[in-house]
């Protein structure tokens, strides 16, 4: 039973990353502010905390599907993502010319 729960949770993360790519695709090649992205996802019934959205964007950035603009928040001593955009590689993923087991549409 625990295996099914883990697989279901993994699928949810994959779908959320796919939804982020879908939203970023709508404004390609322009940057979307972090808040705009968060609100667009909420409108698609995917409310995400700041931490969760930063985690998903970091995955997409590390895989070179998205680029993120950051600033250093001195109060919390952390880098914050303030905007994101889809890359050309992200377009190929969206068009299903590339596959990634961690992103589902």
C-alpha positions as CSV (number, residue, x, y, z in Angstrom):
1,X,0.0,0.0,0.0
2,X,2.8,2.4,0.8
3,X,4.2,1.9,-2.7
4,X,0.9,3.0,-4.3
5,X,0.8,6.1,-2.2
6,X,4.4,7.0,-3.1
7,X,3.6,6.4,-6.8
8,X,0.5,8.6,-6.6
9,X,2.4,11.4,-4.9
10,X,5.2,11.1,-7.5
11,X,2.6,11.4,-10.3
12,X,1.1,14.5,-8.7
13,X,4.6,16.2,-8.7
14,X,5.1,15.2,-12.3
15,X,1.8,16.7,-13.3
16,X,2.4,19.9,-11.4
17,X,5.7,20.4,-13.2
18,X,3.9,19.8,-16.5
19,X,1.3,22.5,-15.5
20,X,4.1,25.0,-14.8
21,X,5.6,24.3,-18.2
22,X,2.1,24.8,-19.8
23,X,1.7,28.2,-18.0
24,X,5.2,29.3,-19.0
25,X,4.5,28.3,-22.6
26,X,1.6,30.8,-22.8
27,X,4.0,33.8,-22.4
28,X,7.1,32.3,-24.2
29,X,9.7,33.8,-24.5
30,X,8.9,36.4,-21.9
31,X,9.4,36.2,-18.2
32,X,6.5,35.6,-15.9
33,X,6.7,37.0,-12.3
34,X,6.6,34.4,-9.6
35,X,3.3,35.8,-8.2
36,X,1.7,35.8,-11.7
37,X,2.8,32.1,-12.1
38,X,1.5,31.3,-8.7
39,X,-1.9,32.9,-9.4
40,X,-2.2,31.3,-12.9
41,X,-1.6,27.9,-11.3
42,X,-4.2,28.6,-8.6
43,X,-6.7,29.5,-11.4
44,X,-5.9,26.0,-12.8
45,X,-6.8,24.5,-9.4
46,X,-3.1,24.0,-8.4
47,X,-2.5,26.2,-5.4
48,X,1.2,26.0,-4.5
49,X,3.2,27.5,-1.6
50,X,6.2,29.6,-2.3
51,X,8.5,26.8,-1.2
52,X,6.8,24.2,-3.4
53,X,6.7,26.4,-6.5
54,X,10.4,27.3,-6.0
55,X,11.2,23.5,-5.8
56,X,9.3,22.7,-9.0
57,X,11.0,25.7,-10.8
58,X,14.4,24.6,-9.6
59,X,13.8,21.1,-11.1
60,X,12.8,22.7,-14.4
61,X,15.8,25.1,-14.3
62,X,18.3,22.3,-13.5
63,X,16.9,20.3,-16.5
64,X,17.2,23.5,-18.6
65,X,13.5,23.6,-19.4
66,X,13.1,27.0,-17.7
67,X,15.3,29.9,-16.7
68,X,14.7,31.7,-13.5
69,X,15.6,35.3,-12.4
70,X,16.6,35.5,-8.7
71,X,17.4,38.1,-6.1
72,X,19.1,37.6,-2.7
73,X,16.8,38.3,0.2
74,X,19.1,39.6,2.9
75,X,16.5,39.3,5.7
76,X,16.3,35.6,5.2
77,X,19.7,35.0,3.6
78,X,18.1,33.2,0.7
79,X,18.0,33.4,-3.0
80,X,14.4,34.0,-4.2
81,X,13.0,33.3,-7.6
82,X,11.2,36.4,-8.8
83,X,10.4,35.4,-12.4
84,X,10.7,32.5,-14.8
85,X,10.5,31.8,-18.5
86,X,10.4,28.7,-20.7
87,X,13.6,28.0,-22.7
88,X,13.9,26.5,-26.2
89,X,14.5,23.2,-24.6
90,X,11.2,23.7,-22.6
91,X,9.4,24.3,-25.8
92,X,10.7,20.9,-27.2
93,X,9.5,19.3,-24.0
94,X,6.1,20.9,-24.3
95,X,5.8,19.8,-28.0
96,X,6.7,16.3,-26.8
97,X,9.9,16.2,-28.9
98,X,11.7,15.5,-25.7
99,X,10.6,13.3,-22.8
100,X,11.2,13.6,-19.1
101,X,9.9,11.1,-16.6
102,X,9.6,13.9,-14.1
103,X,7.2,16.1,-16.2
104,X,3.7,15.0,-17.4
105,X,1.1,16.8,-19.4
